[in-house]
Amino acid sequence: MTFEPKTKIRSRVLGVGACLPGRIATNADLEKMVDTSDDWIVQRTGIRQRHLAGPGETTSTLATKAAERALAAAGVSADSIDLIVLATSTPDYTFPATATQVQAALGITQGVAFDIQAVCSGFVFAVATADKFLTSGSHKRALVIGAETFSRILDWEDRTTCVLFGDGAGAMVLDAVCDQSNTGVLGSRLRSDGRHRAKLFVDGGPSTTQTVGRLRMSGREVFKHAVGMVTDVMTDVFKDTGTRSEDLDWFVPHQANERIIDASAAKLGIPLSKIVKTVSMHGNTSAASIPLALCTAVNDGRIKRGDLVMIEAMGGGFTWGAALIRW
């Protein structure tokens, strides 16, 4: 007796959406708050401005707006969603999960909604997690969201960190489809190494200080590890999927530091013309940075159906990962 192979289920991208707070803080604005300068910030990071959440704006409200825009772009209704995976390090509450707040705000009453905490790598982790749910056949359509209000955990007297981060949210609708054409999420690799906690962390938490805490970072140490870690997982994804860096149409990295982005691309031979950069406009929005960049590139016509897109990130923990998507 012979058996026909099962049709491959893929997680196909249907649409993306973004939401940025209305308030913009330029480098000139920060010069009035801490001992820094526009030249210093731009030279070391490439950041020129960032968006900051105002009164009444929370991680869940930004995430909800981004999700609504992603659903509209996908042309599907909220009640067709049976999975929400939301990446954030700045939840509305210790619990419940911010994803459940988005679920309720969208009027969704079925399926499952939960948060993922992998700091700046969160969106890559969320895409990989949602992909596993969808390709297993357990769920049909997912909202994958990265949303942050990092301005709420910054030490605004620490000039080495407060100039780096911003707030925002981005969302993606993924659909489980039977597809033999090699579209959708083609592969992903995730890594973590808790030995590096002290290099990038928040110095508070419910079970330690009973406070929210403030972000602390050793910038040189993070930079030293970043390029090697992210290029290693990207190389693994290329091997897994039988592709090469030359095959990429677009490289959409975590938007933390322009020097890290350029060095990572150079190591893999990816030309600058194929890199999507939004770091100058948004700063480091942690788990929101990749979906914000994806939305920018989709809306301006760069990323088109059929394009091969690599996303990658590294965050506190350390965590790092990459995923390859045929748009």
Stockholm file with secondary structure:
# STOCKHOLM 1.0

chainA/1-327         MTFEPKTKIRSRVLGVGACLPGRIATNADLEKMVDTSDDWIVQRTGIRQRHLAGPGETTSTLATKAAERALAAAGVSADSIDLIVLATSTPDYTFPATATQVQAALGITQGVAFDIQAVCSGFVFAVATADKFLTSGSHKRALVIGAETFSRILDWEDRTTCVLFGDGAGAMVLDAVCDQSNTGVLGSRLRSDGRHRAKLFVDGGPSTTQTVGRLRMSGREVFKHAVGMVTDVMTDVFKDTGTRSEDLDWFVPHQANERIIDASAAKLGIPLSKIVKTVSMHGNTSAASIPLALCTAVNDGRIKRGDLVMIEAMGGGFTWGAALIRW
#=GR chainA/1-327 SS CCCCCCCCEEEEEEEEEEECCSEEEEHHHHHTTSSCCHHHHHHHHCCCEEEECCTTCCHHHHHHHHHHHHHHHHTCCGGGCCEEEEECSSCSSSSSCHHHHHHHHTTCCSSEEEEECCGGGHHHHHHHHHHHHHHHTSCSEEEEEEEEEGGGGCCTTCTTTTTTBCEEEEEEEEEEEECSSCCEEEEEEEEECGGGGGGEEESCCTTTTSSCCCEEECHHHHHHHHHHHHHHHHHHHHHHHTCCGGGCSEEEECCSCHHHHHHHHHHTTCCGGGBCCCHHHHCBCGGGHHHHHHHHHHHTTSSCTTCEEEEEEEETTTEEEEEEEEC
#=GC SS_cons         CCCCCCCCEEEEEEEEEEECCSEEEEHHHHHTTSSCCHHHHHHHHCCCEEEECCTTCCHHHHHHHHHHHHHHHHTCCGGGCCEEEEECSSCSSSSSCHHHHHHHHTTCCSSEEEEECCGGGHHHHHHHHHHHHHHHTSCSEEEEEEEEEGGGGCCTTCTTTTTTBCEEEEEEEEEEEECSSCCEEEEEEEEECGGGGGGEEESCCTTTTSSCCCEEECHHHHHHHHHHHHHHHHHHHHHHHTCCGGGCSEEEECCSCHHHHHHHHHHTTCCGGGBCCCHHHHCBCGGGHHHHHHHHHHHTTSSCTTCEEEEEEEETTTEEEEEEEEC
//
